[in-house]
Amino acid sequence: MANSCALVWLRRDLRCDDHAALYHALRRFERVYCAFVFDTDILDALPRKQDRRVEFIHASVLQLHGALQALSASAGVPGGGLIVRHGSAAQCIVQLARSLGVQEVLTNRDYEPEAIARDQRVAQDLSGLGIAFSDYKDQVLLDRDEVLTQQGQPYSVFTPYKRAWLQKLDAFQLKPYPVALYARHLAPIPVEERLPALEQLGFERTNLQALPMPAGMDGAQQLLQDFLPRMHAYQEARDFPGRKGVSYLSVHLRFGTVSIRALAGLALQRAVQGDEGAQTWLSELAWRDFYFMILWHHPHVVTQSFRPEYERVLWDDAPQLWQAWCEARTGYPLVDAAMRQLHQTGYMHNRLRMVVASFLTKDLGIDWRRGERHFAEHLNDYDLSANNGGWQWAASTGCDAQPWFRIFNPVTQSQRFDPDGRFIRRYVPELARLPDKHIHFPAGMKPLELQACGVQLGVDYPHPVVDHASARQRTLMRFHFLQSDR
């Protein structure tokens, strides 16, 4: 295409290797610009001006700018880099495409309903200017209608979905996009381009630098190299929050600073050799695709139960219990430790996400949507599809969900997955002197025993806000009435 020009719109794909939209643009066009927009339609709605996710994105964008410059220079085209804007993304991209005189805007596909609607508006506005718009699969391995039942319907149960998913996960699906081969088509960005400082975006520094969450492509590779020697133990170690058993790559998958194809390829290579840890980790990547697929086919799950009959569940309006859960004052140490981890770091171990979600919905009887929104506000790796799917799984309202009559016991979960109280002691240090057998439920100790450990319930640590056995019976009745009405 003679003298052709394109714009690659980066969103949740902050890397320049194995990148679908960037590859297609560089292969098809002579000059390719890359742009990222700090979208005020999203940022202005955030409740706080200290947000670890914004700081992580900002650091990753800075790194991506440098990586694009280096990639451009290595191809003999100095002056490359990333064009960055701060404003409404839908407007900025259209304006930028027009001012650059491009023939097409290319981007990687998003699956969230609001993002889909935004992209449709952008495509329409660009079409009015005679500019094409195209999107590509990049943040998942298999999307939309690529994995269907024999009847041509989307799956609603994970296990058969995973079997079909694995059958389709061949070398072609995992093949990386060779971006560097066409790097000579990267266009120099205007010399007046300046990347805004975090403060210019209206945000302040957080404690991100003190947390083990390295940003950008380099950060992703650092964490990956740390995880690879531990992957074989993932199946056994992943459920214990006091151990280093998981990859910690979720935030990098969320913002695309690492290629999902590269991760799946590494896991599959080991899985076919019988590595059970790799097999289990590959299953987690399948769960990720599964929830993206559910969101695509059933966008109603954003605000409603996947299974419509569960919209009739009568949740409790319990403001004091809600506040106790939010403020880590439930009297159940593992739940409180998990909530403190979330608020202090923006991260929560996956086992604990299930525990605290079950506690909110089945011990406290509070609507899963409230917990889902709380996680959306605080999680560094918040992803609508997985977060929604996880909450509906715990609340028994979703697809392939935990059966309503199976209710996590927060004490036995603690005893099983934090047996020596290592995790609890880290985030609930006021209980540090309690013996291992009692740290999971201080309310079961005698007052003199607590006093010997420097703890007074109601002063140093709260009494349990509910009795689990009684709460369990209330939940069984709540769902049993629903079943009897069917």
Secondary structure, 3 states (H helix, E strand, C coil): CCCCEEEEEECCCCCCCCCHHHHHHHHHCCEEEEEEEEEHHHHCCCCCCCCHHHHHHHHHHHHHHHHHHHHHHHCCCCCCCCEEEEECHHHHHHHHHHHHCCCEEEEECCCCHHHHHHHHHHHHHHHHCCCEEEEECCCCCCCCCCCECCCCCECCCHHHHHHHHHHHCCHHHHCCCCHHHHHHHECCCCCCCCCCCHHHHCCCCCCHHHCCCCCHHHHHHHHHHHHHHHHHHHHHHCCCCCCCCCCCCHHHHHHCCCCHHHHHHHHHHHHCCCCHHHHHHHHHHHHHHHHHHHHHHCHHHHCCCCCHHHHHCCCCCCHHHHHHHHCCCCCCHHHHHHHHHHHHHCCCCHHHHHHHHHHHHHHCCCCHHHHHHHHHHHCCCCCHHHHHHHHHHHHCCCCCCCCCCCCCCHHHHHHHHCCCCHHHHHHCHHHCCCCCCCCCCHHHCCHHHHHHCCCCECCCECCCCCCHHHHHHHHHHHHHHHHHCC
